[in-house]
Structure formats: structure tokens, C-alpha cells
Amino acid sequence: MIIKESLKEHLRTIYKALDDKKAEDIQIIDISEVSPMADYFVICSGDSSTQVRALSEHVKAKMKELFLRKPSGDEKDIKNR
């Protein structure tokens, strides 16, 4: 199915972008069965708030570059990390 393959390609791109910037504990969690708002959550850790911002910006840049898409949301509030 085209949609599932496209989604897998997006997830691979996100994972690689995070790995390129040395993200730690990268987890891709399938929530499609329990949430109507998303199919997957991608969660990772960084060593500092600066690295976490760089991870987020790098993923957004890669998604825009390769798929002309921006994520529907990201965590900007540092107190929630």
C-alpha cells in the first residue's frame, strides 16, 4: 500500500536524521490502535537543551527537504522535556 510505504519512508528519514545528530534512546511507538490523532510517536533524548533543539530543527529540515512537509507538532516548551 502506498500510504504505508510512504509512512515507513518518513519514519526511516526521521530516525536517520535523529541518529545523524547523535540522539539517544530513539523510540518509534505505534499508537495507531489507541489514538485517533497520530499513528506514531517518535521520542528520543539529547544531552542538553541545545542538542534537543538541534535534533528538532534537523528533523524538520530533512522532512521539508525530502517530502516538502513539516511535522504537525513538536515540543518547544523546555519545561516539558
C-alpha positions as CSV (number, residue, x, y, z in Angstrom):
1,M,0.0,0.0,0.0
2,I,1.4,3.4,-1.0
3,I,0.4,5.2,2.2
4,K,2.1,2.6,4.5
5,E,5.2,2.7,2.4
6,S,5.3,6.4,2.4
7,L,4.8,6.4,6.2
8,K,7.7,3.9,6.6
9,E,9.9,6.1,4.5
10,H,9.0,9.1,6.6
11,L,9.8,7.2,9.8
12,R,13.2,6.0,8.4
13,T,14.0,9.6,7.5
14,I,13.2,10.8,10.9
15,Y,15.1,8.0,12.6
16,K,18.2,8.7,10.4
17,A,18.0,12.5,11.0
18,L,17.9,11.9,14.8
19,D,20.7,9.4,14.6
20,D,22.9,11.7,12.5
21,K,22.7,14.3,15.3
22,K,23.5,11.7,18.0
23,A,20.1,11.4,19.6
24,E,19.9,8.8,22.3
25,D,17.3,6.2,23.0
26,I,15.3,6.8,19.8
27,Q,11.9,5.1,20.1
28,I,9.2,4.9,17.4
29,I,6.0,3.9,19.0
30,D,2.9,2.7,17.1
31,I,-0.1,4.4,18.7
32,S,-2.5,3.9,15.8
33,E,-4.6,1.5,17.7
34,V,-5.1,3.8,20.7
35,S,-5.1,7.3,19.3
36,P,-7.1,9.0,16.6
37,M,-4.6,11.9,16.4
38,A,-1.4,10.1,15.3
39,D,-0.1,6.8,14.0
40,Y,3.3,7.0,15.6
41,F,5.2,9.0,18.2
42,V,8.9,9.4,17.8
43,I,10.7,10.0,21.1
44,C,14.4,10.5,21.8
45,S,16.8,12.0,24.3
46,G,19.6,14.6,24.0
47,D,22.4,15.6,26.3
48,S,21.4,19.3,26.5
49,S,18.6,21.7,25.6
50,T,20.8,22.9,22.8
51,Q,21.1,19.4,21.3
52,V,17.4,18.8,21.7
53,R,16.7,22.0,19.7
54,A,19.2,20.9,17.1
55,L,17.5,17.5,16.8
56,S,14.1,19.0,16.3
57,E,15.4,21.5,13.7
58,H,17.3,18.9,11.8
59,V,14.3,16.6,11.6
60,K,12.1,19.5,10.4
61,A,14.7,20.5,7.8
62,K,15.0,16.9,6.5
63,M,11.3,16.4,6.2
64,K,10.9,19.7,4.4
65,E,13.8,19.0,2.1
66,L,12.8,15.4,1.2
67,F,9.0,15.5,1.4
68,L,8.0,19.2,1.4
69,R,6.4,18.6,4.8
70,K,6.7,20.0,8.3
71,P,5.7,18.0,11.4
72,S,2.2,18.8,12.7
73,G,3.7,19.5,16.1
74,D,6.9,19.4,18.2
75,E,7.7,20.1,21.8
76,K,9.0,23.6,22.2
77,D,8.5,24.2,25.9
78,I,11.7,23.1,27.6
79,K,10.0,22.6,30.9
80,N,8.1,19.7,29.4
81,R,11.2,17.8,28.5
